Amino acid sequence: MSTTRPYPPGDRDPEPEAAAEVPQGRQVRRLSFDGESAVVPLARDFTRQALYAWGWLPAAGADQRAAAEDVLLVVSELVTNACLHAEGPDQLQISCDRKVIRLEVSDKGAGQPAPRSPHRAGRPGGHGMFIVQRLCLDWGVVRGPGETGKTVWAELGAPA
């Protein structure tokens, strides 16, 4: 499964020019990866559009910009892990309320993601779940009874 972008950034959909009104209550968006290629940039673009719709972008300051970039990085890491270790992702679900954004990547893999221990910054590869662990409020894995695959989820705090 390819993780390279088949088009220049921003060519899929234009970014909104003005900040959207922040929706009230819990908002949910889902992206199916069925038949898709270049799933990592697709997931990032989908997430970026959700962040615009939910008022995380455009960022008013450095803290808000950093929070949005953290969300995009975690999406990249979760989707990349599904590509490398689980035959690719099936679905990305993003949900958001005023305090927390939750990212969920479902796949058919049997493996159990975990940060490489001990973590060695100079060693190539194996940093994805370490990054997720460091940036997120919490993360975990859910498996349905009698189902193959899993959903890896991560939660990040909303910018102040």
C-alpha positions, 0 to 999 in steps of 0.5 A: 500500500502506497503512502506517498502523495499522488498530488501536491499538498492542498490540491485535493481540496482548498483550505477554507479561507476564514475560520469556521464557526466551531460546532457545538457538541461532539462532531464525528467524521469517518474516512474509508480507505477501501480502494484508496492509495496514498492513504497517509496524505489522504488521512492528513488532508481529511484530518486537516479539513476536519480541523478547519471545520471544527475551528482548530485551524487556522490557528490563532497562535503558536499553541493552537498551531502546535496542537493542530500539527500534533493531531496531523502527526499522530494521524500520520503515525497511526495510519503508517503503522497500519500500512507497515504492520497490518496490511493497511488501514480500513477506516479513520474516524475522528471525533471532537468535542470542545476538550478532546479530539479522538483519532481511531484507525481500524485495520485487520492486523493481529499485531499489538502496537507498542512503543519500542523499548528501550527507545533510542532516538538515533536508531532508524524506525520504530518511533511511531508509537513512541511519538503517539505516546508522548503527544497524546493524553491517552491511547490504546487498542480495542478488539471486537469479540470474535473479530479479526483486526483492531482499532488503535485510538489516541486522544489529544487535548484541544487547544486553549 
